[in-house]
Amino acid sequence: MRQKLDQQVSPLAADLSDASIRQDLTPVGIKAALRIAEAWHLSALQTSQLLGVNERTWYRLRQSTPKSLSQDTLTRISALIGIYKGLRLLFSEPLASAWPARPNSNPIFAQETPVNAMIKGGIPMMLRTRGYVDALRGSL
């Protein structure tokens, strides 16, 4: 029964513990991170902090794609993609791109911008922000 349940669930989420899957997702993940950083007008420092890498590593990632990103970095990129997509479904431009950098009065952001809250809170806050955006869309 457990195996059958695993087979039903596995197509919904990539197994990021699998090195070959991480290797397959790395190029598109970096491309997505670049596009999101550009759309949200993020600095290199902000982008590197959101991805959980140092600024020098972010510059290297922009120049040449590594063989594979870490599970942590791909999880962060996945959360950012979900937020980006949700905002584009909720709002038209320029609000969809400006929202992450605007101060937010919702208590989960503690009067910070969503970007700063995610930098401070790491993956848990990124996932919480994604859930918040999804809830705004009525997905939950």
Stockholm file with secondary structure:
# STOCKHOLM 1.0

chainA/1-140         MRQKLDQQVSPLAADLSDASIRQDLTPVGIKAALRIAEAWHLSALQTSQLLGVNERTWYRLRQSTPKSLSQDTLTRISALIGIYKGLRLLFSEPLASAWPARPNSNPIFAQETPVNAMIKGGIPMMLRTRGYVDALRGSL
#=GR chainA/1-140 SS CHHHHHHHHGGGSCCTTSHHHHHHHHHHHHHHHHHHHHHTTCCHHHHHHHHTSCHHHHHHHHHSCCSCCCHHHHHHHHHHHHHHHHHHHHCCTTHHHHGGGSCCCSGGGTTSCHHHHHHHHHHHHHHHHHHHHHHHHTCC
#=GC SS_cons         CHHHHHHHHGGGSCCTTSHHHHHHHHHHHHHHHHHHHHHTTCCHHHHHHHHTSCHHHHHHHHHSCCSCCCHHHHHHHHHHHHHHHHHHHHCCTTHHHHGGGSCCCSGGGTTSCHHHHHHHHHHHHHHHHHHHHHHHHTCC
//
